[in-house]
């Protein structure tokens, strides 16, 4: 269950990051505002 949630959030974050990367020529700061996906950044409920 948690793993499915992990995969879903992973896919969503990658899509948002890709979208922002395509628009970085207009908003250079978005590169730092939205960092690349990092697996350890997701905190599962314990």
Secondary structure by P-SEA (a helix, b strand, c coil): caaaaaaaaaaaaaaaaaaaaaaccccccccccccccccccccccc
